Amino acid sequence: RVDQLKYDVQHLQTALRNFQHRRYVREQQERQREELLARTFTTNDSDTTIPIDETLQYNESLQNAHRGMDDLIGSGTNILQGLRDQRVTLKGTHKKILDVANMLG
């Protein structure tokens, strides 16, 4: 009989602790909900600014380097095309000189 009473007391104490814990959690949730509903939201302070100046400068530097390489490649292409055109002109001139030399003997 005493063992049964001890078991019942332990069981009731555990049930009471569980009930108190659930009640505490529910009250805490209700308090947090009320705090959120009562809070007035404002705009962000200047403390929340993101320092992106360095990233922007880095990105601009990369874009400038990219543009510079494109310009360099374009210049190289133009120079090669000019050399090809000069080659064609010189070949034509060379052929005409040979024709004149053949005519003169």
MOPAC internal coordinates of N, CA, C and O (Angstrom, degrees):
PM7 1SCF
backbone

  N    0.0000 0     0.00 0     0.00 0    0    0    0
  C    1.4533 1     0.00 0     0.00 0    1    0    0
  C    1.5414 1   111.07 1     0.00 0    2    1    0
  O    1.2310 1   120.06 1   138.12 1    3    2    1
  N    1.3396 1   117.49 1   -41.88 1    3    2    1
  C    1.4605 1   122.03 1   179.24 1    5    3    2
  C    1.5199 1   109.73 1   -65.26 1    6    5    3
  O    1.2310 1   120.00 1   137.57 1    7    6    5
  N    1.3489 1   117.60 1   -42.43 1    7    6    5
  C    1.4635 1   120.91 1   178.15 1    9    7    6
  C    1.5229 1   111.25 1   -61.11 1   10    9    7
  O    1.2310 1   120.98 1   141.36 1   11   10    9
  N    1.3163 1   115.73 1   -38.64 1   11   10    9
  C    1.4678 1   119.97 1   178.69 1   13   11   10
  C    1.5226 1   110.07 1   -64.20 1   14   13   11
  O    1.2310 1   120.46 1   138.15 1   15   14   13
  N    1.3339 1   116.72 1   -41.85 1   15   14   13
  C    1.4566 1   120.60 1   179.20 1   17   15   14
  C    1.5332 1   111.05 1   -66.18 1   18   17   15
  O    1.2310 1   119.80 1   140.14 1   19   18   17
  N    1.3447 1   117.99 1   -39.86 1   19   18   17
  C    1.4628 1   120.93 1   176.37 1   21   19   18
  C    1.5229 1   110.96 1   -61.26 1   22   21   19
  O    1.2310 1   121.10 1   136.57 1   23   22   21
  N    1.3275 1   115.51 1   -43.43 1   23   22   21
  C    1.4692 1   119.80 1   179.33 1   25   23   22
  C    1.5201 1   110.51 1   -62.71 1   26   25   23
  O    1.2310 1   120.72 1   135.24 1   27   26   25
  N    1.3350 1   116.23 1   -44.76 1   27   26   25
  C    1.4634 1   120.29 1   179.22 1   29   27   26
  C    1.5328 1   111.47 1   -61.95 1   30   29   27
  O    1.2310 1   120.33 1   139.25 1   31   30   29
  N    1.3415 1   116.98 1   -40.75 1   31   30   29
  C    1.4651 1   120.75 1   179.41 1   33   31   30
  C    1.5205 1   110.06 1   -63.76 1   34   33   31
  O    1.2310 1   120.15 1   134.32 1   35   34   33
  N    1.3395 1   117.32 1   -45.68 1   35   34   33
  C    1.4624 1   120.32 1   178.53 1   37   35   34
  C    1.5260 1   110.93 1   -61.67 1   38   37   35
  O    1.2310 1   120.80 1   136.61 1   39   38   37
  N    1.3066 1   116.08 1   -43.39 1   39   38   37
  C    1.4609 1   121.01 1   179.57 1   41   39   38
  C    1.5306 1   110.47 1   -61.85 1   42   41   39
  O    1.2310 1   120.17 1   135.29 1   43   42   41
  N    1.3298 1   117.27 1   -44.71 1   43   42   41
  C    1.4594 1   120.96 1  -179.98 1   45   43   42
  C    1.5293 1   111.24 1   -67.29 1   46   45   43
  O    1.2310 1   120.07 1   142.20 1   47   46   45
  N    1.3505 1   117.47 1   -37.80 1   47   46   45
  C    1.4588 1   120.17 1   178.07 1   49   47   46
  C    1.5329 1   110.70 1   -64.89 1   50   49   47
  O    1.2310 1   120.22 1   138.19 1   51   50   49
  N    1.3256 1   117.18 1   -41.81 1   51   50   49
  C    1.4644 1   121.12 1   177.73 1   53   51   50
  C    1.5242 1   110.40 1   -62.90 1   54   53   51
  O    1.2310 1   120.82 1   135.74 1   55   54   53
  N    1.3349 1   116.04 1   -44.26 1   55   54   53
  C    1.4613 1   119.98 1   179.05 1   57   55   54
  C    1.5236 1   110.41 1   -62.55 1   58   57   55
  O    1.2310 1   120.11 1   140.07 1   59   58   57
  N    1.3543 1   117.40 1   -39.93 1   59   58   57
  C    1.4559 1   120.96 1   179.03 1   61   59   58
  C    1.5294 1   110.86 1   -65.53 1   62   61   59
  O    1.2310 1   120.05 1   136.70 1   63   62   61
  N    1.3345 1   117.50 1   -43.30 1   63   62   61
  C    1.4657 1   120.19 1   177.71 1   65   63   62
  C    1.5319 1   110.89 1   -61.36 1   66   65   63
  O    1.2310 1   120.13 1   136.39 1   67   66   65
  N    1.3274 1   117.36 1   -43.61 1   67   66   65
  C    1.4695 1   120.84 1   178.02 1   69   67   66
  C    1.5278 1   110.84 1   -60.88 1   70   69   67
  O    1.2310 1   121.09 1   136.47 1   71   70   69
  N    1.3389 1   115.53 1   -43.53 1   71   70   69
  C    1.4582 1   119.81 1  -179.90 1   73   71   70
  C    1.5283 1   110.35 1   -63.80 1   74   73   71
  O    1.2310 1   120.07 1   136.35 1   75   74   73
  N    1.3605 1   117.48 1   -43.65 1   75   74   73
  C    1.4603 1   121.31 1   179.76 1   77   75   74
  C    1.5248 1   110.95 1   -64.67 1   78   77   75
  O    1.2310 1   120.76 1   140.31 1   79   78   77
  N    1.3052 1   116.15 1   -39.69 1   79   78   77
  C    1.4655 1   119.63 1   179.09 1   81   79   78
  C    1.5370 1   111.12 1   -64.10 1   82   81   79
  O    1.2310 1   120.57 1   133.41 1   83   82   81
  N    1.3208 1   116.51 1   -46.59 1   83   82   81
  C    1.4791 1   119.45 1   178.60 1   85   83   82
  C    1.5195 1   111.16 1   -61.78 1   86   85   83
  O    1.2310 1   120.63 1   140.72 1   87   86   85
  N    1.3472 1   116.40 1   -39.28 1   87   86   85
  C    1.4597 1   120.70 1   179.11 1   89   87   86
  C    1.5327 1   109.89 1   -65.69 1   90   89   87
  O    1.2310 1   120.00 1   137.76 1   91   90   89
  N    1.3424 1   117.61 1   -42.24 1   91   90   89
  C    1.4608 1   121.93 1   179.35 1   93   91   90
  C    1.5301 1   109.99 1   -62.27 1   94   93   91
  O    1.2310 1   120.51 1   134.59 1   95   94   93
  N    1.3348 1   116.64 1   -45.41 1   95   94   93
  C    1.4708 1   120.44 1   179.94 1   97   95   94
  C    1.5208 1   110.43 1   -62.64 1   98   97   95
  O    1.2310 1   119.81 1   136.88 1   99   98   97
  N    1.3351 1   117.98 1   -43.12 1   99   98   97
  C    1.4592 1   121.64 1   179.94 1  101   99   98
  C    1.5281 1   110.76 1   -63.70 1  102  101   99
  O    1.2310 1   120.07 1   136.66 1  103  102  101
  N    1.3494 1   117.47 1   -43.34 1  103  102  101
  C    1.4615 1   120.54 1   178.40 1  105  103  102
  C    1.5295 1   111.46 1   -64.21 1  106  105  103
  O    1.2310 1   120.63 1   140.42 1  107  106  105
  N    1.3166 1   116.40 1   -39.58 1  107  106  105
  C    1.4639 1   120.45 1   178.48 1  109  107  106
  C    1.5340 1   110.25 1   -64.14 1  110  109  107
  O    1.2310 1   120.34 1   137.50 1  111  110  109
  N    1.3170 1   116.95 1   -42.50 1  111  110  109
  C    1.4691 1   120.09 1   178.38 1  113  111  110
  C    1.5304 1   110.91 1   -63.18 1  114  113  111
  O    1.2310 1   120.91 1   138.90 1  115  114  113
  N    1.3390 1   115.87 1   -41.10 1  115  114  113
  C    1.4624 1   119.31 1   179.32 1  117  115  114
  C    1.5337 1   110.73 1   -65.08 1  118  117  115
  O    1.2310 1   120.30 1   140.09 1  119  118  117
  N    1.3527 1   117.03 1   -39.91 1  119  118  117
  C    1.4585 1   120.47 1   177.52 1  121  119  118
  C    1.5257 1   111.41 1   -62.27 1  122  121  119
  O    1.2310 1   121.13 1   135.07 1  123  122  121
  N    1.3288 1   115.44 1   -44.93 1  123  122  121
  C    1.4627 1   119.24 1   179.57 1  125  123  122
  C    1.5213 1   111.13 1   -64.07 1  126  125  123
  O    1.2310 1   120.38 1   140.61 1  127  126  125
  N    1.3219 1   116.88 1   -39.39 1  127  126  125
  C    1.4656 1   120.92 1   178.71 1  129  127  126
  C    1.5225 1   110.10 1   -63.06 1  130  129  127
  O    1.2310 1   120.63 1   135.79 1  131  130  129
  N    1.3441 1   116.40 1   -44.21 1  131  130  129
  C    1.4631 1   120.09 1   179.17 1  133  131  130
  C    1.5291 1   111.17 1   -64.54 1  134  133  131
  O    1.2310 1   120.26 1   140.99 1  135  134  133
  N    1.3290 1   117.10 1   -39.01 1  135  134  133
  C    1.4591 1   119.97 1   178.15 1  137  135  134
  C    1.5230 1   110.96 1   -62.82 1  138  137  135
  O    1.2310 1   120.66 1   138.38 1  139  138  137
  N    1.3268 1   116.33 1   -41.62 1  139  138  137
  C    1.4681 1   119.44 1   178.52 1  141  139  138
  C    1.5153 1   111.86 1   -65.41 1  142  141  139
  O    1.2310 1   120.94 1   138.91 1  143  142  141
  N    1.3330 1   115.80 1   -41.09 1  143  142  141
  C    1.4657 1   118.81 1  -179.30 1  145  143  142
  C    1.5287 1   111.55 1   -70.26 1  146  145  143
  O    1.2310 1   120.16 1   150.20 1  147  146  145
  N    1.3317 1   117.30 1   -29.80 1  147  146  145
  C    1.4597 1   120.56 1  -178.64 1  149  147  146
  C    1.5260 1   112.20 1   -84.33 1  150  149  147
  O    1.2310 1   119.86 1   163.14 1  151  150  149
  N    1.3090 1   117.87 1   -16.86 1  151  150  149
  C    1.4667 1   121.40 1  -176.51 1  153  151  150
  C    1.5248 1   110.16 1   -70.82 1  154  153  151
  O    1.2310 1   121.23 1   -41.23 1  155  154  153
  N    1.3251 1   115.26 1   138.77 1  155  154  153
  C    1.4657 1   119.59 1   173.99 1  157  155  154
  C    1.5199 1   107.60 1  -101.23 1  158  157  155
  O    1.2310 1   121.09 1   -53.82 1  159  158  157
  N    1.2875 1   115.53 1   126.18 1  159  158  157
  C    1.4588 1   121.00 1  -178.13 1  161  159  158
  C    1.5193 1   109.62 1   -90.46 1  162  161  159
  O    1.2310 1   121.03 1   -40.54 1  163  162  161
  N    1.3226 1   115.64 1   139.46 1  163  162  161
  C    1.4615 1   121.55 1   179.87 1  165  163  162
  C    1.5215 1   108.58 1  -125.88 1  166  165  163
  O    1.2310 1   121.48 1    -5.41 1  167  166  165
  N    1.3072 1   114.78 1   174.59 1  167  166  165
  C    1.4632 1   119.13 1   178.16 1  169  167  166
  C    1.5135 1   109.29 1   -70.30 1  170  169  167
  O    1.2310 1   121.04 1   -17.09 1  171  170  169
  N    1.3060 1   115.63 1   162.91 1  171  170  169
  C    1.4636 1   120.84 1  -179.54 1  173  171  170
  C    1.5173 1   111.31 1   -68.91 1  174  173  171
  O    1.2310 1   121.16 1   -34.96 1  175  174  173
  N    1.3180 1   115.38 1   145.04 1  175  174  173
  C    1.4576 1   121.00 1   175.76 1  177  175  174
  C    1.5207 1   109.12 1   -76.05 1  178  177  175
  O    1.2310 1   121.26 1    -7.55 1  179  178  177
  N    1.3167 1   115.19 1   172.45 1  179  178  177
  C    1.4615 1   119.04 1   178.21 1  181  179  178
  C    1.5265 1   111.09 1   -71.70 1  182  181  179
  O    1.2310 1   120.10 1   167.09 1  183  182  181
  N    1.3201 1   117.42 1   -12.91 1  183  182  181
  C    1.4614 1   120.93 1   179.50 1  185  183  182
  C    1.5232 1   112.22 1   -69.16 1  186  185  183
  O    1.2310 1   120.17 1   163.69 1  187  186  185
  N    1.3161 1   117.28 1   -16.31 1  187  186  185
  C    1.4627 1   120.13 1  -176.26 1  189  187  186
  C    1.5234 1   112.88 1   -95.94 1  190  189  187
  O    1.2310 1   120.10 1  -167.09 1  191  190  189
  N    1.3302 1   117.42 1    12.91 1  191  190  189
  C    1.4589 1   119.24 1   179.50 1  193  191  190
  C    1.5234 1   109.89 1   -70.31 1  194  193  191
  O    1.2310 1   121.21 1   -30.55 1  195  194  193
  N    1.2970 1   115.29 1   149.45 1  195  194  193
  C    1.4585 1   121.42 1  -178.54 1  197  195  194
  C    1.5261 1   108.26 1  -101.63 1  198  197  195
  O    1.2310 1   119.75 1   -54.53 1  199  198  197
  N    1.3149 1   118.08 1   125.47 1  199  198  197
  C    1.4705 1   119.85 1  -179.89 1  201  199  198
  C    1.5221 1   110.92 1   -77.40 1  202  201  199
  O    1.2310 1   120.59 1   -87.20 1  203  202  201
  N    1.3297 1   116.48 1    92.80 1  203  202  201
  C    1.4627 1   119.80 1  -179.02 1  205  203  202
  C    1.5204 1   112.22 1  -110.31 1  206  205  203
  O    1.2310 1   120.48 1  -173.29 1  207  206  205
  N    1.3354 1   116.68 1     6.71 1  207  206  205
  C    1.4630 1   119.23 1  -179.68 1  209  207  206
  C    1.5280 1   111.38 1   -60.12 1  210  209  207
  O    1.2310 1   120.45 1   135.37 1  211  210  209
  N    1.3206 1   116.74 1   -44.63 1  211  210  209
  C    1.4628 1   119.75 1  -179.50 1  213  211  210
  C    1.5208 1   110.97 1   -63.25 1  214  213  211
  O    1.2310 1   120.76 1   139.80 1  215  214  213
  N    1.3161 1   116.15 1   -40.20 1  215  214  213
  C    1.4592 1   120.01 1   179.46 1  217  215  214
  C    1.5244 1   110.48 1   -65.72 1  218  217  215
  O    1.2310 1   120.43 1   139.41 1  219  218  217
  N    1.3272 1   116.78 1   -40.59 1  219  218  217
  C    1.4591 1   120.01 1   178.04 1  221  219  218
  C    1.5260 1   111.12 1   -63.89 1  222  221  219
  O    1.2310 1   120.47 1   137.30 1  223  222  221
  N    1.3263 1   116.70 1   -42.70 1  223  222  221
  C    1.4604 1   119.80 1   178.59 1  225  223  222
  C    1.5227 1   110.73 1   -64.11 1  226  225  223
  O    1.2310 1   120.38 1   139.26 1  227  226  225
  N    1.3164 1   116.88 1   -40.74 1  227  226  225
  C    1.4611 1   120.91 1   178.11 1  229  227  226
  C    1.5279 1   110.12 1   -62.52 1  230  229  227
  O    1.2310 1   120.62 1   136.27 1  231  230  229
  N    1.3315 1   116.42 1   -43.73 1  231  230  229
  C    1.4610 1   120.71 1   179.43 1  233  231  230
  C    1.5262 1   110.92 1   -64.36 1  234  233  231
  O    1.2310 1   120.26 1   137.61 1  235  234  233
  N    1.3290 1   117.10 1   -42.39 1  235  234  233
  C    1.4628 1   120.32 1   178.46 1  237  235  234
  C    1.5255 1   110.78 1   -63.79 1  238  237  235
  O    1.2310 1   120.52 1   140.55 1  239  238  237
  N    1.3310 1   116.62 1   -39.45 1  239  238  237
  C    1.4702 1   119.87 1   178.56 1  241  239  238
  C    1.5237 1   110.45 1   -63.21 1  242  241  239
  O    1.2310 1   120.96 1   137.97 1  243  242  241
  N    1.3243 1   115.76 1   -42.03 1  243  242  241
  C    1.4697 1   119.10 1   177.94 1  245  243  242
  C    1.5227 1   111.26 1   -63.55 1  246  245  243
  O    1.2310 1   120.41 1   138.46 1  247  246  245
  N    1.3244 1   116.82 1   -41.54 1  247  246  245
  C    1.4605 1   119.85 1   179.00 1  249  247  246
  C    1.5236 1   110.92 1   -65.42 1  250  249  247
  O    1.2310 1   120.36 1   140.27 1  251  250  249
  N    1.3270 1   116.92 1   -39.73 1  251  250  249
  C    1.4674 1   120.03 1   177.61 1  253  251  250
  C    1.5242 1   110.81 1   -63.99 1  254  253  251
  O    1.2310 1   120.29 1   138.06 1  255  254  253
  N    1.3225 1   117.06 1   -41.94 1  255  254  253
  C    1.4659 1   120.48 1   177.71 1  257  255  254
  C    1.5264 1   110.27 1   -63.53 1  258  257  255
  O    1.2310 1   120.47 1   139.31 1  259  258  257
  N    1.3217 1   116.70 1   -40.69 1  259  258  257
  C    1.4603 1   121.14 1   178.57 1  261  259  258
  C    1.5320 1   110.65 1   -62.84 1  262  261  259
  O    1.2310 1   121.03 1   135.10 1  263  262  261
  N    1.3398 1   115.64 1   -44.90 1  263  262  261
  C    1.4614 1   119.97 1   177.87 1  265  263  262
  C    1.5239 1   110.97 1   -62.94 1  266  265  263
  O    1.2310 1   120.74 1   138.89 1  267  266  265
  N    1.3324 1   116.19 1   -41.11 1  267  266  265
  C    1.4592 1   120.40 1   178.97 1  269  267  266
  C    1.5199 1   111.89 1   -61.87 1  270  269  267
  O    1.2310 1   120.59 1   138.06 1  271  270  269
  N    1.3273 1   116.48 1   -41.94 1  271  270  269
  C    1.4730 1   120.08 1   177.56 1  273  271  270
  C    1.5315 1   110.63 1   -65.35 1  274  273  271
  O    1.2310 1   120.23 1   139.57 1  275  274  273
  N    1.3212 1   117.16 1   -40.43 1  275  274  273
  C    1.4655 1   119.61 1   176.68 1  277  275  274
  C    1.5260 1   110.86 1   -61.52 1  278  277  275
  O    1.2310 1   120.27 1   137.42 1  279  278  277
  N    1.3348 1   117.09 1   -42.58 1  279  278  277
  C    1.4651 1   120.81 1   177.89 1  281  279  278
  C    1.5222 1   110.78 1   -63.29 1  282  281  279
  O    1.2310 1   120.64 1   138.62 1  283  282  281
  N    1.3266 1   116.39 1   -41.38 1  283  282  281
  C    1.4588 1   120.99 1   179.64 1  285  283  282
  C    1.5254 1   111.21 1   -63.34 1  286  285  283
  O    1.2310 1   120.68 1   136.13 1  287  286  285
  N    1.3232 1   116.31 1   -43.87 1  287  286  285
  C    1.4677 1   120.37 1   178.10 1  289  287  286
  C    1.5262 1   110.27 1   -65.03 1  290  289  287
  O    1.2310 1   120.36 1   139.57 1  291  290  289
  N    1.3375 1   116.91 1   -40.43 1  291  290  289
  C    1.4671 1   120.64 1   177.48 1  293  291  290
  C    1.5200 1   111.58 1   -62.71 1  294  293  291
  O    1.2310 1   120.44 1   138.29 1  295  294  293
  N    1.3232 1   116.77 1   -41.71 1  295  294  293
  C    1.4704 1   120.33 1   178.05 1  297  295  294
  C    1.5216 1   110.55 1   -63.57 1  298  297  295
  O    1.2310 1   120.89 1   136.00 1  299  298  297
  N    1.3328 1   115.90 1   -44.00 1  299  298  297
  C    1.4702 1   119.84 1   178.16 1  301  299  298
  C    1.5102 1   111.87 1   -60.24 1  302  301  299
  O    1.2310 1   120.49 1   138.44 1  303  302  301
  N    1.3236 1   116.67 1   -41.56 1  303  302  301
  C    1.4651 1   120.71 1   178.03 1  305  303  302
  C    1.5283 1   110.95 1   -63.31 1  306  305  303
  O    1.2310 1   120.25 1   137.20 1  307  306  305
  N    1.3305 1   117.12 1   -42.80 1  307  306  305
  C    1.4690 1   120.87 1   178.54 1  309  307  306
  C    1.5300 1   111.48 1   -64.05 1  310  309  307
  O    1.2310 1   120.59 1   139.72 1  311  310  309
  N    1.3323 1   116.48 1   -40.28 1  311  310  309
  C    1.4718 1   120.03 1   178.47 1  313  311  310
  C    1.5251 1   110.29 1   -63.57 1  314  313  311
  O    1.2310 1   120.27 1   134.80 1  315  314  313
  N    1.3323 1   117.09 1   -45.20 1  315  314  313
  C    1.4695 1   119.98 1   178.59 1  317  315  314
  C    1.5234 1   111.66 1   -61.25 1  318  317  315
  O    1.2310 1   120.64 1   138.85 1  319  318  317
  N    1.3398 1   116.38 1   -41.15 1  319  318  317
  C    1.4636 1   119.38 1   179.13 1  321  319  318
  C    1.5261 1   110.06 1   -65.07 1  322  321  319
  O    1.2310 1   119.90 1   140.38 1  323  322  321
  N    1.3300 1   117.79 1   -39.62 1  323  322  321
  C    1.4686 1   121.09 1   177.27 1  325  323  322
  C    1.5255 1   111.44 1   -62.76 1  326  325  323
  O    1.2310 1   120.34 1   138.48 1  327  326  325
  N    1.3336 1   116.96 1   -41.52 1  327  326  325
  C    1.4673 1   119.94 1   177.45 1  329  327  326
  C    1.5285 1   111.86 1   -64.38 1  330  329  327
  O    1.2310 1   120.35 1   141.81 1  331  330  329
  N    1.3191 1   116.94 1   -38.19 1  331  330  329
  C    1.4734 1   119.93 1   176.72 1  333  331  330
  C    1.5226 1   110.77 1   -63.20 1  334  333  331
  O    1.2310 1   121.22 1   136.05 1  335  334  333
  N    1.3417 1   115.27 1   -43.95 1  335  334  333
  C    1.4619 1   119.02 1   178.85 1  337  335  334
  C    1.5328 1   110.77 1   -62.56 1  338  337  335
  O    1.2310 1   120.04 1   138.67 1  339  338  337
  N    1.3378 1   117.52 1   -41.33 1  339  338  337
  C    1.4673 1   120.63 1   178.02 1  341  339  338
  C    1.5234 1   110.63 1   -63.97 1  342  341  339
  O    1.2310 1   120.71 1   142.64 1  343  342  341
  N    1.3209 1   116.25 1   -37.36 1  343  342  341
  C    1.4787 1   119.74 1   178.41 1  345  343  342
  C    1.5233 1   110.51 1   -61.69 1  346  345  343
  O    1.2310 1   121.26 1   134.52 1  347  346  345
  N    1.3431 1   115.19 1   -45.48 1  347  346  345
  C    1.4724 1   118.72 1   179.43 1  349  347  346
  C    1.5282 1   109.88 1   -62.17 1  350  349  347
  O    1.2310 1   120.09 1   137.38 1  351  350  349
  N    1.3180 1   117.43 1   -42.62 1  351  350  349
  C    1.4674 1   121.45 1   179.70 1  353  351  350
  C    1.5302 1   110.86 1   -63.40 1  354  353  351
  O    1.2310 1   120.95 1   134.35 1  355  354  353
  N    1.3432 1   115.78 1   -45.65 1  355  354  353
  C    1.4656 1   119.11 1   179.94 1  357  355  354
  C    1.5242 1   112.06 1   -65.52 1  358  357  355
  O    1.2310 1   120.35 1   143.89 1  359  358  357
  N    1.3453 1   116.94 1   -36.11 1  359  358  357
  C    1.4690 1   119.12 1   176.60 1  361  359  358
  C    1.5232 1   110.33 1   -63.13 1  362  361  359
  O    1.2310 1   121.65 1   136.23 1  363  362  361
  N    1.3532 1   114.44 1   -43.77 1  363  362  361
  C    1.4692 1   117.61 1   178.00 1  365  363  362
  C    1.5203 1   111.20 1   -62.70 1  366  365  363
  O    1.2310 1   119.78 1   138.21 1  367  366  365
  N    1.3197 1   118.03 1   -41.79 1  367  366  365
  C    1.4689 1   122.23 1   178.25 1  369  367  366
  C    1.5223 1   110.40 1   -64.27 1  370  369  367
  O    1.2310 1   120.01 1   136.83 1  371  370  369
  N    1.3113 1   117.59 1   -43.17 1  371  370  369
  C    1.4591 1   122.63 1   179.19 1  373  371  370
  C    1.5277 1   110.28 1   -61.02 1  374  373  371
  O    1.2310 1   120.77 1   137.71 1  375  374  373
  N    1.3291 1   116.12 1   -42.29 1  375  374  373
  C    1.4713 1   119.98 1   179.35 1  377  375  374
  C    1.5221 1   110.68 1   -64.42 1  378  377  375
  O    1.2310 1   120.57 1   138.40 1  379  378  377
  N    1.3400 1   116.51 1   -41.60 1  379  378  377
  C    1.4646 1   119.51 1   179.19 1  381  379  378
  C    1.5316 1   111.05 1   -65.80 1  382  381  379
  O    1.2310 1   120.34 1   140.70 1  383  382  381
  N    1.3306 1   116.96 1   -39.30 1  383  382  381
  C    1.4756 1   120.02 1   178.45 1  385  383  382
  C    1.5190 1   109.40 1   -63.68 1  386  385  383
  O    1.2310 1   120.24 1   138.73 1  387  386  385
  N    1.3302 1   117.14 1   -41.27 1  387  386  385
  C    1.4730 1   120.36 1   178.53 1  389  387  386
  C    1.5295 1   110.46 1   -64.58 1  390  389  387
  O    1.2310 1   120.76 1   139.65 1  391  390  389
  N    1.3271 1   116.16 1   -40.35 1  391  390  389
  C    1.4802 1   119.02 1   178.18 1  393  391  390
  C    1.5198 1   110.66 1   -63.50 1  394  393  391
  O    1.2310 1   119.61 1   137.52 1  395  394  393
  N    1.3394 1   118.36 1   -42.48 1  395  394  393
  C    1.4613 1   121.49 1   178.48 1  397  395  394
  C    1.5346 1   109.62 1   -65.16 1  398  397  395
  O    1.2310 1   120.52 1   138.43 1  399  398  397
  N    1.3124 1   116.60 1   -41.57 1  399  398  397
  C    1.4922 1   120.20 1   179.33 1  401  399  398
  C    1.5056 1   110.72 1   -63.77 1  402  401  399
  O    1.2310 1   119.82 1   143.14 1  403  402  401
  N    1.3326 1   117.94 1   -36.86 1  403  402  401
  C    1.4695 1   121.09 1   178.32 1  405  403  402
  C    1.5225 1   110.66 1   -69.18 1  406  405  403
  O    1.2310 1   120.82 1   143.30 1  407  406  405
  N    1.3362 1   116.04 1   -36.70 1  407  406  405
  C    1.4592 1   119.29 1   179.07 1  409  407  406
  C    1.5105 1   111.65 1   -66.64 1  410  409  407
  O    1.2310 1   120.72 1   139.95 1  411  410  409
  N    1.3037 1   116.22 1   -40.05 1  411  410  409
  C    1.4500 1   121.25 1  -178.27 1  413  411  410
  C    1.5347 1   111.67 1   -75.18 1  414  413  411
  O    1.2310 1   121.71 1   156.79 1  415  414  413
  N    1.2838 1   114.34 1   -23.21 1  415  414  413
  C    1.4509 1   117.12 1   176.57 1  417  415  414
  C    1.4654 1   109.14 1    96.42 1  418  417  415
  O    1.2310 1   120.10 1   180.00 1  419  418  417

